[in-house]
Amino acid sequence: MDYAYKRTATREFPETIEAVERAVRGHGFIVRNSYDIGGTVVAKGFAIRPLVILEVGPEGEDVGLPLSLVLPCRINIYEEDGSVVVAALRPTIFKAVYPEHDLEEVAEEVERTIIGIVDEAAG
């Protein structure tokens, strides 16, 4: 199994970011933080392809264990080989990281949501 799930988007970079944000809300999650890595690095005088990282999770502050072990999820939007890509780490990999916690069900549920967001945003 690949550690990441990624899809090539059918939109341009800015529209893909908007599509991810819409998909996040549509799946009952919120964007907790947004990092424009590409913009920050370019502003400092370095050349880099666009890269935005969105930290997403369910609404509400009191997540608790075991859900907090797989959240927040990060969705990356970046350019690769002339295409815009939407990618996310698969939450189910945390089952191996935290074997002492029963993450099977919660990680799979979060992963289904993240895959749905990526698929919808990629168009």
N, CA, C and O atoms as a DFTB+ gen file, in Angstrom:
492 C
 N C O
     1  1       0.850      -1.185       0.000
     2  2       0.000       0.000       0.000
     3  2       0.885       1.234       0.000
     4  3       1.897       1.285       0.699
     5  1       0.497       2.227      -0.787
     6  2       1.197       3.501      -0.799
     7  2       0.878       4.279       0.471
     8  3      -0.242       4.228       0.980
     9  1       1.867       4.993       0.970
    10  2       1.660       5.779       2.184
    11  2       0.831       7.026       1.912
    12  3       0.260       7.609       2.834
    13  1       0.762       7.439       0.646
    14  2       0.010       8.635       0.286
    15  2      -1.037       8.299      -0.768
    16  3      -0.889       7.357      -1.546
    17  1      -2.099       9.099      -0.767
    18  2      -3.126       8.999      -1.796
    19  2      -3.066      10.288      -2.582
    20  3      -3.165      11.370      -2.003
    21  1      -2.902      10.193      -3.905
    22  2      -2.826      11.415      -4.684
    23  2      -3.537      11.268      -6.015
    24  3      -3.643      10.185      -6.589
    25  1      -4.018      12.411      -6.477
    26  2      -4.725      12.482      -7.760
    27  2      -4.288      13.731      -8.495
    28  3      -3.993      14.754      -7.878
    29  1      -4.249      13.646      -9.798
    30  2      -3.969      14.807     -10.631
    31  2      -5.264      15.592     -10.799
    32  3      -6.304      15.024     -11.129
    33  1      -5.194      16.880     -10.572
    34  2      -6.375      17.738     -10.635
    35  2      -6.676      18.138     -12.080
    36  3      -5.800      18.137     -12.944
    37  1      -7.925      18.475     -12.307
    38  2      -8.352      18.930     -13.639
    39  2      -8.402      20.452     -13.700
    40  3      -8.718      21.017     -14.747
    41  1      -8.094      21.124     -12.589
    42  2      -8.168      22.585     -12.510
    43  2      -6.772      23.183     -12.400
    44  3      -5.788      22.473     -12.196
    45  1      -6.710      24.488     -12.538
    46  2      -5.465      25.215     -12.307
    47  2      -5.205      25.273     -10.799
    48  3      -6.081      24.937     -10.002
    49  1      -4.005      25.698     -10.414
    50  2      -3.588      25.672      -9.014
    51  2      -4.540      26.426      -8.066
    52  3      -5.014      25.828      -7.100
    53  1      -4.834      27.707      -8.305
    54  2      -5.716      28.424      -7.364
    55  2      -7.112      27.805      -7.263
    56  3      -7.689      27.738      -6.178
    57  1      -7.645      27.359      -8.391
    58  2      -8.979      26.753      -8.387
    59  2      -8.971      25.410      -7.651
    60  3      -9.965      25.022      -7.038
    61  1      -7.846      24.713      -7.720
    62  2      -7.748      23.435      -7.010
    63  2      -7.748      23.665      -5.506
    64  3      -8.369      22.904      -4.765
    65  1      -7.063      24.698      -5.048
    66  2      -7.089      25.022      -3.611
    67  2      -8.525      25.290      -3.174
    68  3      -8.970      24.773      -2.149
    69  1      -9.243      26.091      -3.942
    70  2     -10.645      26.380      -3.622
    71  2     -11.481      25.105      -3.635
    72  3     -12.346      24.922      -2.778
    73  1     -11.231      24.231      -4.593
    74  2     -11.977      22.971      -4.678
    75  2     -11.709      22.088      -3.463
    76  3     -12.624      21.440      -2.956
    77  1     -10.471      22.059      -2.996
    78  2     -10.148      21.283      -1.795
    79  2     -10.892      21.863      -0.600
    80  3     -11.490      21.119       0.178
    81  1     -10.863      23.179      -0.445
    82  2     -11.553      23.812       0.687
    83  2     -13.047      23.516       0.664
    84  3     -13.640      23.246       1.709
    85  1     -13.668      23.565      -0.526
    86  2     -15.097      23.230      -0.650
    87  2     -15.349      21.773      -0.281
    88  3     -16.295      21.461       0.443
    89  1     -14.493      20.881      -0.784
    90  2     -14.663      19.454      -0.506
    91  2     -14.492      19.163       0.985
    92  3     -15.209      18.332       1.543
    93  1     -13.556      19.837       1.618
    94  2     -13.343      19.665       3.060
    95  2     -14.634      19.997       3.801
    96  3     -15.091      19.217       4.636
    97  1     -15.224      21.159       3.497
    98  2     -16.484      21.551       4.150
    99  2     -17.609      20.576       3.810
   100  3     -18.422      20.236       4.670
   101  1     -17.652      20.131       2.565
   102  2     -18.699      19.213       2.129
   103  2     -18.651      17.861       2.817
   104  3     -19.660      17.159       2.880
   105  1     -17.494      17.492       3.331
   106  2     -17.340      16.218       4.035
   107  2     -17.366      16.384       5.551
   108  3     -16.987      15.472       6.286
   109  1     -17.818      17.557       6.022
   110  2     -17.979      17.780       7.452
   111  2     -16.686      18.091       8.194
   112  3     -16.654      18.057       9.424
   113  1     -15.636      18.390       7.467
   114  2     -14.367      18.777       8.074
   115  2     -14.194      20.286       7.930
   116  3     -14.961      20.944       7.227
   117  1     -13.187      20.823       8.597
   118  2     -12.822      22.222       8.447
   119  2     -11.325      22.309       8.189
   120  3     -10.565      21.402       8.527
   121  1     -10.917      23.425       7.581
   122  2      -9.496      23.706       7.413
   123  2      -9.033      24.382       8.695
   124  3      -9.463      25.491       9.013
   125  1      -8.159      23.712       9.424
   126  2      -7.658      24.248      10.699
   127  2      -6.492      25.209      10.485
   128  3      -6.372      26.204      11.199
   129  1      -5.645      24.925       9.521
   130  2      -4.500      25.779       9.190
   131  2      -4.206      25.653       7.711
   132  3      -4.482      24.626       7.092
   133  1      -3.644      26.705       7.156
   134  2      -3.250      26.716       5.757
   135  2      -1.844      27.297       5.668
   136  3      -1.557      28.348       6.239
   137  1      -0.975      26.600       4.946
   138  2       0.415      27.024       4.807
   139  2       0.743      27.161       3.325
   140  3       0.707      26.184       2.576
   141  1       1.061      28.377       2.914
   142  2       1.477      28.625       1.540
   143  2       3.000      28.536       1.502
   144  3       3.687      29.558       1.500
   145  1       3.513      27.334       1.472
   146  2       4.957      27.098       1.515
   147  2       5.626      27.717       0.291
   148  3       6.645      28.398       0.412
   149  1       5.060      27.482      -0.869
   150  2       5.631      28.034      -2.088
   151  2       5.695      29.549      -2.045
   152  3       6.729      30.130      -2.374
   153  1       4.618      30.196      -1.648
   154  2       4.579      31.657      -1.577
   155  2       5.568      32.220      -0.577
   156  3       6.208      33.238      -0.839
   157  1       5.699      31.571       0.560
   158  2       6.632      32.024       1.594
   159  2       8.065      31.931       1.113
   160  3       8.852      32.857       1.308
   161  1       8.407      30.820       0.486
   162  2       9.777      30.619       0.017
   163  2      10.102      31.562      -1.138
   164  3      11.196      32.122      -1.197
   165  1       9.150      31.738      -2.058
   166  2       9.359      32.657      -3.179
   167  2       9.547      34.081      -2.664
   168  3      10.385      34.818      -3.184
   169  1       8.778      34.478      -1.651
   170  2       8.904      35.824      -1.086
   171  2      10.289      36.062      -0.486
   172  3      10.722      37.208      -0.363
   173  1      10.975      35.004      -0.119
   174  2      12.330      35.122       0.429
   175  2      13.399      35.042      -0.658
   176  3      14.594      35.034      -0.362
   177  1      12.960      34.981      -1.929
   178  2      13.895      35.020      -3.033
   179  2      14.329      33.682      -3.590
   180  3      15.254      33.625      -4.401
   181  1      13.687      32.607      -3.178
   182  2      14.045      31.282      -3.670
   183  2      13.010      30.808      -4.683
   184  3      11.821      31.100      -4.549
   185  1      13.460      30.085      -5.684
   186  2      12.551      29.535      -6.693
   187  2      12.018      28.191      -6.211
   188  3      12.786      27.304      -5.839
   189  1      10.709      28.054      -6.221
   190  2      10.068      26.796      -5.826
   191  2       8.723      26.726      -6.545
   192  3       8.076      27.743      -6.795
   193  1       8.330      25.522      -6.864
   194  2       7.000      25.341      -7.452
   195  2       5.951      25.613      -6.370
   196  3       6.239      25.480      -5.181
   197  1       4.738      25.991      -6.779
   198  2       3.680      26.243      -5.797
   199  2       3.427      25.021      -4.910
   200  3       3.407      23.884      -5.383
   201  1       3.239      25.278      -3.636
   202  2       2.928      24.232      -2.663
   203  2       2.104      24.838      -1.544
   204  3       2.553      25.762      -0.866
   205  1       0.905      24.324      -1.351
   206  2       0.035      24.730      -0.249
   207  2      -0.317      23.485       0.543
   208  3      -0.664      22.451      -0.028
   209  1      -0.225      23.591       1.868
   210  2      -0.585      22.486       2.748
   211  2      -1.750      22.941       3.615
   212  3      -1.670      23.961       4.300
   213  1      -2.833      22.170       3.577
   214  2      -3.997      22.440       4.412
   215  2      -4.088      21.379       5.498
   216  3      -4.062      20.184       5.206
   217  1      -4.191      21.808       6.739
   218  2      -4.435      20.876       7.844
   219  2      -5.939      20.830       8.080
   220  3      -6.570      21.854       8.337
   221  1      -6.498      19.639       7.990
   222  2      -7.948      19.500       8.081
   223  2      -8.319      18.505       9.170
   224  3      -7.530      17.640       9.551
   225  1      -9.540      18.656       9.654
   226  2     -10.064      17.736      10.648
   227  2     -11.541      17.995      10.859
   228  3     -12.096      18.940      10.298
   229  1     -12.181      17.165      11.664
   230  2     -13.603      17.351      11.913
   231  2     -13.856      18.613      12.721
   232  3     -12.985      19.088      13.449
   233  1     -15.060      19.146      12.579
   234  2     -15.421      20.320      13.376
   235  2     -15.453      19.926      14.843
   236  3     -15.723      18.775      15.184
   237  1     -15.176      20.890      15.703
   238  2     -15.168      20.635      17.135
   239  2     -13.754      20.545      17.656
   240  3     -12.853      20.078      16.960
   241  1     -13.567      20.979      18.845
   242  2     -12.233      21.030      19.438
   243  2     -11.885      19.780      20.245
   244  3     -10.711      19.423      20.342
   245  1     -12.872      19.115      20.821
   246  2     -12.605      17.985      21.709
   247  2     -12.600      16.683      20.925
   248  3     -13.622      16.001      20.840
   249  1     -11.454      16.338      20.354
   250  2     -11.353      15.146      19.522
   251  2     -11.033      13.927      20.371
   252  3     -11.707      12.905      20.242
   253  1     -10.030      14.001      21.232
   254  2      -9.671      12.901      22.121
   255  2      -9.000      11.738      21.422
   256  3      -8.900      11.698      20.195
   257  1      -8.537      10.779      22.235
   258  2      -7.926       9.560      21.710
   259  2      -9.021       8.618      21.228
   260  3     -10.120       8.683      21.779
   261  1      -8.817       7.778      20.278
   262  2      -7.635       7.616      19.447
   263  2      -7.609       8.529      18.225
   264  3      -6.622       8.553      17.490
   265  1      -8.700       9.288      18.001
   266  2      -8.797      10.125      16.811
   267  2      -7.672      11.153      16.727
   268  3      -7.185      11.456      15.638
   269  1      -7.263      11.688      17.871
   270  2      -6.216      12.714      17.854
   271  2      -4.871      12.173      17.369
   272  3      -3.990      12.952      17.007
   273  1      -4.704      10.858      17.358
   274  2      -3.461      10.266      16.870
   275  2      -3.346      10.319      15.353
   276  3      -2.245      10.210      14.814
   277  1      -4.463      10.484      14.661
   278  2      -4.427      10.538      13.195
   279  2      -4.781      11.921      12.656
   280  3      -4.808      12.125      11.442
   281  1      -5.052      12.864      13.543
   282  2      -5.435      14.214      13.122
   283  2      -4.430      15.244      13.615
   284  3      -3.738      14.979      14.598
   285  1      -4.318      16.401      12.982
   286  2      -5.027      16.771      11.767
   287  2      -4.426      16.060      10.565
   288  3      -3.270      15.638      10.597
   289  1      -5.196      15.933       9.531
   290  2      -4.710      15.375       8.274
   291  2      -4.228      16.531       7.413
   292  3      -4.815      17.613       7.412
   293  1      -3.171      16.289       6.697
   294  2      -2.623      17.323       5.819
   295  2      -2.909      16.958       4.365
   296  3      -2.640      15.846       3.910
   297  1      -3.458      17.928       3.666
   298  2      -3.701      17.766       2.238
   299  2      -2.777      18.736       1.523
   300  3      -2.806      19.941       1.772
   301  1      -1.959      18.198       0.635
   302  2      -0.990      18.993      -0.112
   303  2      -1.509      19.250      -1.518
   304  3      -2.036      18.354      -2.177
   305  1      -1.349      20.489      -1.963
   306  2      -1.653      20.856      -3.336
   307  2      -0.347      21.392      -3.906
   308  3       0.223      22.347      -3.380
   309  1       0.123      20.773      -4.981
   310  2       1.418      21.178      -5.537
   311  2       1.453      20.899      -7.029
   312  3       0.584      20.219      -7.575
   313  1       2.477      21.438      -7.674
   314  2       2.671      21.188      -9.103
   315  2       3.765      20.151      -9.282
   316  3       4.793      20.168      -8.605
   317  1       3.505      19.237     -10.231
   318  2       4.469      18.177     -10.533
   319  2       4.360      17.859     -12.017
   320  3       3.285      17.514     -12.506
   321  1       5.453      17.973     -12.718
   322  2       5.497      17.665     -14.154
   323  2       4.420      18.403     -14.944
   324  3       3.806      17.836     -15.847
   325  1       4.196      19.666     -14.600
   326  2       3.236      20.486     -15.321
   327  2       1.785      20.282     -14.944
   328  3       0.902      20.892     -15.547
   329  1       1.521      19.445     -13.967
   330  2       0.156      19.193     -13.511
   331  2       0.002      19.613     -12.060
   332  3       0.978      19.714     -11.317
   333  1      -1.241      19.856     -11.671
   334  2      -1.553      20.147     -10.274
   335  2      -1.952      18.836      -9.614
   336  3      -2.767      18.085     -10.149
   337  1      -1.375      18.566      -8.451
   338  2      -1.615      17.316      -7.736
   339  2      -2.218      17.629      -6.369
   340  3      -1.821      18.586      -5.704
   341  1      -3.180      16.811      -5.965
   342  2      -3.750      16.867      -4.621
   343  2      -3.363      15.558      -3.951
   344  3      -3.667      14.482      -4.466
   345  1      -2.691      15.643      -2.800
   346  2      -2.191      14.439      -2.140
   347  2      -2.393      14.529      -0.633
   348  3      -2.428      15.616      -0.057
   349  1      -2.527      13.366      -0.009
   350  2      -2.678      13.302       1.440
   351  2      -2.053      12.008       1.958
   352  3      -2.096      10.971       1.297
   353  1      -1.488      12.092       3.124
   354  2      -0.981      10.913       3.810
   355  2      -2.170      10.050       4.217
   356  3      -3.188      10.568       4.675
   357  1      -2.046       8.749       4.052
   358  2      -3.139       7.841       4.431
   359  2      -3.169       7.679       5.961
   360  3      -2.191       7.208       6.543
   361  1      -4.263       8.057       6.613
   362  2      -4.342       7.916       8.069
   363  2      -4.144       6.487       8.572
   364  3      -3.755       6.293       9.724
   365  1      -4.403       5.487       7.732
   366  2      -4.258       4.101       8.188
   367  2      -2.801       3.720       8.454
   368  3      -2.550       2.699       9.095
   369  1      -1.836       4.509       7.980
   370  2      -0.440       4.173       8.292
   371  2      -0.156       4.327       9.783
   372  3       0.795       3.738      10.297
   373  1      -0.969       5.112      10.477
   374  2      -0.749       5.315      11.906
   375  2      -1.070       4.082      12.741
   376  3      -0.731       4.027      13.923
   377  1      -1.722       3.093      12.135
   378  2      -1.959       1.833      12.847
   379  2      -0.630       1.181      13.209
   380  3      -0.495       0.585      14.278
   381  1       0.351       1.296      12.313
   382  2       1.678       0.726      12.571
   383  2       2.494       1.601      13.518
   384  3       3.334       1.095      14.263
   385  1       2.253       2.900      13.493
   386  2       2.991       3.831      14.347
   387  2       2.550       3.693      15.803
   388  3       3.377       3.759      16.713
   389  1       1.269       3.506      16.021
   390  2       0.702       3.390      17.366
   391  2       0.001       2.041      17.544
   392  3      -1.220       2.002      17.693
   393  1       0.749       0.940      17.533
   394  2       0.091      -0.372      17.611
   395  2      -0.622      -0.615      18.939
   396  3      -1.503      -1.472      19.020
   397  1      -0.253       0.125      19.972
   398  2      -0.885      -0.073      21.279
   399  2      -2.296       0.519      21.358
   400  3      -3.026       0.264      22.316
   401  1      -2.676       1.310      20.349
   402  2      -4.019       1.888      20.304
   403  2      -4.822       1.194      19.216
   404  3      -4.279       0.795      18.185
   405  1      -6.099       1.055      19.450
   406  2      -6.973       0.418      18.479
   407  2      -7.425       1.462      17.458
   408  3      -8.477       2.083      17.612
   409  1      -6.606       1.645      16.405
   410  2      -6.877       2.682      15.418
   411  2      -7.561       2.170      14.164
   412  3      -7.896       2.961      13.282
   413  1      -7.775       0.882      14.066
   414  2      -8.294       0.285      12.833
   415  2      -9.533       1.023      12.318
   416  3      -9.533       1.536      11.198
   417  1     -10.566       1.074      13.121
   418  2     -11.833       1.633      12.675
   419  2     -11.756       3.146      12.436
   420  3     -12.202       3.637      11.399
   421  1     -11.197       3.870      13.385
   422  2     -11.159       5.326      13.266
   423  2     -10.246       5.764      12.120
   424  3     -10.585       6.699      11.394
   425  1      -9.108       5.115      11.945
   426  2      -8.192       5.476      10.865
   427  2      -8.826       5.192       9.504
   428  3      -8.677       5.983       8.572
   429  1      -9.525       4.082       9.389
   430  2     -10.177       3.758       8.123
   431  2     -11.301       4.746       7.813
   432  3     -11.488       5.128       6.658
   433  1     -12.042       5.157       8.827
   434  2     -13.113       6.127       8.620
   435  2     -12.551       7.481       8.175
   436  3     -13.064       8.090       7.236
   437  1     -11.509       7.944       8.844
   438  2     -10.887       9.212       8.463
   439  2     -10.289       9.100       7.068
   440  3     -10.389      10.038       6.276
   441  1      -9.669       7.968       6.757
   442  2      -9.079       7.786       5.434
   443  2     -10.136       7.828       4.336
   444  3      -9.906       8.414       3.278
   445  1     -11.282       7.217       4.573
   446  2     -12.367       7.281       3.581
   447  2     -12.766       8.736       3.329
   448  3     -13.010       9.130       2.188
   449  1     -12.829       9.524       4.394
   450  2     -13.175      10.943       4.247
   451  2     -12.105      11.686       3.463
   452  3     -12.423      12.458       2.559
   453  1     -10.852      11.463       3.797
   454  2      -9.750      12.147       3.113
   455  2      -9.710      11.764       1.635
   456  3      -9.521      12.627       0.777
   457  1      -9.884      10.492       1.335
   458  2      -9.913      10.056      -0.067
   459  2     -11.084      10.714      -0.798
   460  3     -10.943      11.132      -1.947
   461  1     -12.225      10.804      -0.144
   462  2     -13.369      11.478      -0.752
   463  2     -13.084      12.942      -1.039
   464  3     -13.484      13.462      -2.080
   465  1     -12.395      13.610      -0.119
   466  2     -12.033      15.020      -0.325
   467  2     -11.077      15.158      -1.504
   468  3     -11.278      16.006      -2.373
   469  1     -10.042      14.328      -1.535
   470  2      -9.049      14.394      -2.623
   471  2      -9.722      14.108      -3.962
   472  3      -9.504      14.831      -4.933
   473  1     -10.537      13.061      -4.018
   474  2     -11.212      12.702      -5.275
   475  2     -12.114      13.828      -5.759
   476  3     -12.095      14.191      -6.935
   477  1     -12.899      14.373      -4.846
   478  2     -13.821      15.443      -5.219
   479  2     -13.071      16.689      -5.674
   480  3     -13.447      17.314      -6.666
   481  1     -12.028      17.047      -4.964
   482  2     -11.275      18.265      -5.295
   483  2     -10.515      18.121      -6.599
   484  3     -10.374      19.089      -7.347
   485  1     -10.026      16.930      -6.879
   486  2      -9.262      16.718      -8.112
   487  2     -10.164      16.810      -9.340
   488  3      -9.715      17.129     -10.441
   489  1     -11.440      16.524      -9.124
   490  2     -12.403      16.660     -10.206
   491  2     -12.334      15.543     -11.158
   492  3     -13.088      15.513     -12.131
